[in-house]
Every structure is written in C-alpha cells, then in structure tokens.
C-alpha cells in the first residue's frame, strides 16, 4: 500500500532539489558573466566591434574571451545560449509553489485571521499576482523610464515593497516571503524569456541576413540583465526565509523583506565596483551591516501573537475534522503536547526559542488536528522531531502517531469511495 503523505513529501523534496540545482546554475552563470563583463580590458589587437577581452585560468587551462558590443562581423557556426538555467529554475520553482503552497493552502498559504478566503481564491490571488506584477514592471521598463535607470530602479523597489505589503495583508508571513521571492524570480526569468533572449535572436537574424543590427536591442537587454543582477541575492534570502520564523513571523516581515532588497543593492554594488576596477567601496560593508542590524531589531519586535490567541476560535476544516475524529486521536492528543509544546507552544519554554518553529503550535487537540500530516511525517514516519529526541519520545508513542494518521486516511478514503 502506497503512503500518499510520504510520496507527496518526497515529491516536494525532489522538486526542491531540482529547484536548488537549477538556481545554482542560473545564479552562477549570472554572477560569472557580470564579473566578466565588468572586468573586460582593452587591447591593441581587438577586432572591429570588440569591446574588450579577458584572460582567465581554470581547471588547468587558459581561456581567452572577447566581448562584442553588437556582434562579430562573421557569425560563428556554434553559439551557446544561456537560457535554460533560468527557465528550469522558474519552472521548478512554480512546481514547488503548487506542491507546497497551493496543495497545502489551508496550512501554509491562507491566514483566516487576516482575510476570509476560500482555497481557490487564495490560489487564484497567488497565481494572478505573479502575472500582474510582471505586467506592471514590464510597462515601467518600456516607458520613457527605460532611459532613466536610477529612477526606474527606485520605482522597482517601490513596487517590490508594495507587493510585500500586499501579500502580508492576506497570506501567512511564510507565504508572503515566498511569494515575494516568486514574484521577483518571475520578473528575472521573464526578463530572460521575453526580452534578453528575443533581442539577441533579432541581432543574430540580422547578421545572418546581412543587415546591420540595431544597438538598441543590446542596451535594452543590458538594462534587464542589470536588474536581474541586483535582485539575485534578495531572491535567495526569500527562498531560505521559510526556515526562519524570526524573518517571516513578525509584524514587520514585509519591512524586513524591503531591507533585504536594499542589502542586495549594497552587496552587489561592492562586487560590481570591485570587478570593474573602479575602487573598493568599503562603505557598502557598513551600510549592509546597518541594514542587517535593523532587520535583527525588527525581528525582535512584538511577534504576531494575535494569530496564536485567535487560532482556537477558528473552526476545524472538514479535513482537520477527519483527523480529530479518527481512532487514536485522544491518545495522540495526550502524547504530543508533552513531547513537542516546549518548542511548539504559544510561549515556548525551550532556551533560545522565542517563537514556535514555522509557527506550528502543538498544545491543544485542535492544534494537533490542524498539523496532523506534519506530526506524522516528522514524529511518526521519521524521527526528525523532537530534534535529537530531547523530550524522549518513546517508540510506542511514535507508533501511536502512525496508527492514528493512517486510520484517519483510511477513513477518509472509505468516505470518498462511498460518495
């Protein structure tokens, strides 16, 4: 018999693994080409149209690289296009969003203490926001602001802050961070798919047809590439944020996200300036440290305890009611609080924990019904929780968790079959 919960969790793991691998490939190539472009040097023997060259050594070999502002006079027989890293990262990220946040919308996406939304409404907002955000950003880039890159960058920052604030009005803090990262990644990947690669293909087609390429296509692609460069580090932070409640489960999580985008600017400015051999702007270190200290301070501000206080008032969903009425629930309801609530409590008692990890509360029967799948995967099917078994959870107690969860899923399956 297949265990759907285990299969689904492994599916999420595999897709997350793929997402991380493709993101490494995309970000690695992006950082490499930005550093290469900024570090190009002039040489007396450059061919016509060449902007600069760079000699590099790696893996025991020497590489001689030249950049043409538009294109060489004669097209080479083979071109390597750097695009699939971007596309694969976005596609795997979209799949992960669906697996974790759409399929688990009751737990991870929708916060009924903020807005009363049905599952389909929350999912629709999630999907539509990524599309609408890209349309607004693309419109700004194609307007006259494209000739004023600094002003455009400030407006892009304002758009990101507005998106973060908006997400926080309807989604959980965890989902807010993740969706802001997904929106930013959508902008970056769409830049590649809709602008950078098509513009390069226009240039290649002109060269093959014997026409002189228009330099504007290169300038437009360069603008979008620069935006991608400055957005990369914040996206990584937002991808990782779901592991750290101090980032997402505070009243000021959207402000923290805004400050992270500014940190991305200061860090990339330092490396971009260094690679371009235009100095060593150490002031960016102080600015980054100040921004980080501000984030730490905001994370220690009053937590969103109001959601905890009202969580008992929310009625259990039909799915949660299945687990609350399943055989063995009463036994599990007596086991879990004693083994888990020292960390997963409204006021955690374990040293060093100020907020329940991932905002998962395991103090009451209602809490346990709401988090049945997580309890089963973390403390039943595996021994991941409690960490290092610090609360001495016995094998018999883990077996009780497994028996309860499987009894509930068998009961749900039988009801579906009758209907």
Secondary structure, DSSP 8 states (H G I E B T S, - for coil): ---HHHHHHHHHHHHHHHHHHHHHHHHHHHHHHHHHHHT-B--TT--TTEEEEEEEEETTEEEEEEEESS--SS--S------HHHHHHHHHHHHHHIIIIITTIIIIIB-TTT----HHHHHHHHHHHHHHHHHHHHHHHHSGGGG-HHHHHHHHHHHHHHHHHHHHHHB-HHHHHHHHHHHHHHHHHHIIIIIIHHHHHHHHHHHHTT----THHHHHHHHHHHHHHHHHHHHHHHHHGGG-HHHHSBTTHHHHHHHHHHHHHHHHHHHHHHHTTS---THHHHHHHHHHHHHHHHHTS-B-HHHHHHHTTS---HHHHHHHTSTTHHHHHHHHHHHHTTTSSTT--STT--S-GGG---SSHHHHHHTHHHHIIIIISS--SSGGGTT---HHHHHHHHHHHHHHHHHHHHHHHH-
